[in-house]
Amino acid sequence: MRPSAVSFVAGPQGEWRIERIVPVRGAPLAAAPRLARIEGELVRPPSAWVLHGVRTHERYTESAERARLSGVQPPLGRAECTQAALIPISKSEAWWDLAQDERRAVFESRSKHISTGLEYLPAVARRLYHGREIGAEFDFLTWFEFAPADAAGFDDLVERLRKTEEWRYVEREVDIRLSR
Amino acid sequence: MRPSAVSFVAGPQGEWRIERIVPVRGAPLAAAPRLARIEGELVRPPSAWVLHGVRTHERYTESAERARLSGVQPPLGRAECTQAALIPISKSEAWWDLAQDERRAVFESRSKHISTGLEYLPAVARRLYHGREIGAEFDFLTWFEFAPADAAGFDDLVERLRKTEEWRYVEREVDIRLSR
C-alpha cells in the first residue's frame, strides 16, 4: 500500500455529527457541529479545524500479531456502525528518543496495546494515521467505528489503554465522539 | 528531536560539486553541476531536480546498537571530509508489506545493515532522511561525508550492502558522488 493522506475536517458540513469533544490531556480543539473524513487528500478548507495524517505501513505489529489481527479486523463503513470516535494523540520527546526495541517493549510487552485491542475485535473497526513525519498537529490520529451496543465496550478499551505505561508518554490527547 | 525537513537541490548553485550520478537500479536522475543540502525546509526552487525528506526518529536501531553507535558516530561538516555521497533509495511494496519483526530480521539479523555500517565509523559520517510518508520521490535519502583517503572504504561499504538480502527489496537507487 502506498502511503495515502487523510484530512479530518470539522465545520458546518460532513457525514458525522460531533457529539462531544473532550480534552483528555493538553490543549483542546474548538467545538464544531460536524466532521468529514476525507481520504486521499490534504485539504485546507475554511473550517473550525483540520487534522492531517498519512495512512502508511505498520510500525510495531509483528507477523504473528498480524496473522491474529487479519482474521478479525473489520472494515470501516459497516451499516450498523453509527457511532465513531476520533482520538488524536501526541507523544513526548522522551517517547521518540527511545530506541525501536524500547518503544516496542513499552507498547506491547508492558502495555499490551495490540493484545488489549484484539479483545474488542471485530466489534470496533479502527484505522490509524501518522501525523508526525508530515509536521501535522498530532503525532497520531486514530479513527474508530462501532455499533451503539458496543459503545460501552469501546469506553472500556480506551480506559484500559489510558492506564498503561505507554500512556505516560502521551502529552496531548483529545477524545472526539461522533454519530451519523 | 522534532522531525525536520530537508531539500537536496541540484542545479547551477550549491556548496557541493556533483562528480557523477550513477543509476544503480530504476529511473535515473538528470545531470546537474552542483548540489545544495538545505536543512529545515521543503523548498522548490527552479532547479534540475529537488529531493525531499524528513529527518525523524530511528525505525530499527535497538538500544544496544544505539549505545555502540553513539560512541563513534561523527558529525557532518568535518573540514577534512571533502567527499560526499547522496544515495536515494526506494523499496518495493513487498518490503513495506512485511511486519515490523520481518523487516527488522531482513535489515539486521540477516543483512547486518547496522553492524556492517559500524565497521566504517568514524571515517564515514551519515545522515538518514525519510521520504515515503511525505509522498517524496524516494523512500530514503542517505547523505554521507568522508575524507578522500576513505573513499575506497566507502565504496566497499556500499558494495557489501548491495549484496545483502535487504537490497533485493530495493527497486530504485541512484548513487550520486560529490566533492567540495
Interface residues (C-beta under 8 A of the other chain):
Chain A: M1 R2 P3 A5 V54 T56 H57 E58 R59 Y60 T61 E62 S63 E65 R66 E93 W96 D97 L98 A99 Q100 D101 E102 R104 H130 R132 E133 I134 G135
Chain B: M1 R2 P3 A5 V54 T56 H57 E58 R59 Y60 T61 E62 S63 E65 R66 E93 W96 D97 L98 A99 Q100 D101 E102 R104 H130 R132 E133 I134 G135
